[in-house]
Amino acid sequence: MGKLVNLRHLEIEDTSLKFLPQGIGRMSSLSSLSKFIVGGGCKIEELKNLNLLQRKLEIVNLERVTNKDEAKEAELKNKQYLRDLQLSFEWNDSSEMSEIERIEGVLEGLEPHGNLNELRIESYIDHKFPIWMTKGTTLSNLRVLVVNQCNCVQLHFLESLEKLEIRSMPKVKLIGCEFLGIDSSDGVDRLFPKLESLKFEGMFDLEEWDLKMKNVMPRLKHLTVTGCPKLKQIPTLGNLEVLKTLEISGISSFECIDEELMGVSNGESIPTVVFLKLQKLGLHNCYILKSVPECIMSSSAIRDLNISACPLLMWTQSCLSPLLETLRLFNDAGLAQLKSLQRLHIRFCKKLECLPEELQHLTSLQELEISSCDILGPRCQKGGEEWNIISHIPNIQVDQKKI
């Protein structure tokens, strides 16, 4: 294969290959190589002369690299055209210090070029990241960082980041100043000044999250917290002035989302307007969640409300935003749970198109009033698209006219 010296593109991303043949290092004209598999006679040093590689490169089976010096032979620092790099180890739960230090050295030797925009690290067992990840000058152009199934308990801040995803870090129990490698978030000015998207997923032992979010991430627009069953609280979010999307899923220890979430102390009144930019709110698999403040649910900015598997969650009809465009109620979080519901009023939902099918199973429902719903109203007339769902309800009014 090494004879194909003029080959420019080698795509093996969706193949079942477990090894690569020797000689790839002689294919110095390659500009795209989707995946590089270490092992089987193909050592990582084969990457040394492939300095024309562009866009994305995934390197897997890095646990087969012997040490730091061997890793440095790849000379990733010279790959100035690479923009997206994924470094993957095979998961190894070894607690032997020699093995941990070896893996640390391997990652240390894989320092990329400063032009890199996206970095993904998989199954790294050491407790700290390499020096090149902690120096802001090394990765000054990094926009996206994804860390998956790693043992690290500390993530140093990178000022250029716009998107950060943390997945399956079993050693992390507290997200606070120590996790970011700082002394305190008090008085800290914009640790992540450009960060717009933050996601925590599968953090099964995470119990606490204690940060002053506005100080740390003032431009955060999208926040997702999913699969963190032991998490007892999340930090104040009400002062995140540009937050647009909030997704909370699989936090089974949450009983309520209260005033503290919005930065309101005991005894203070809840502000009438919070989350001015919040457009999408999702609550999923929060099995003991009982309440969400009305001023969040009724925020005039919310266009998309998505609730599933929150069987104890209760709210009143006044909670729904009049500008709501999409309402999704799934599983036991839907209207089917409201067996005693007698009256349902839907008003000023200008873009709401249809009703949930569970509505036809609410046998206690006596009154349905729909007003100022330009699309839904005509669909709820006799013979309309929604009539089969609501025909069992004794009293139906659409725009103050009895049907």
TANORGI-V931099 format. One line per field, one symbol per residue. phi: phi as a letter, one per 20 degrees, with the letter a starting at -180 (. if undefined). Layout:
phi->???
//
This chain:
phi->.ffefefdccdcfddegdbdffoffeefegdbbfbcdfomndeffffgeeeegcldbdddmffeffaffffffflffeefefdccddcdfgcefdffffffffgfffffdgeffefdccccdleefebefffeeefffdfdfdcccdcldefdbcffcfefdcccdcldfeedcdbfffemcfaefmfdlfdfdfdcccdcmefdfdcccbefffecfdfdccccbmcfefebdfgdfeefdfdccccbmdfefebddfffdndfgneefffcclgdfdcccccldfdfdbcggfefegfefdcdccblcfefcbeffffffdfdccccdleeefffefefdccdcclegdfdbdfffgfeefefdbcccbldgefgffefgnffefffdfeefdccclmdfe
//
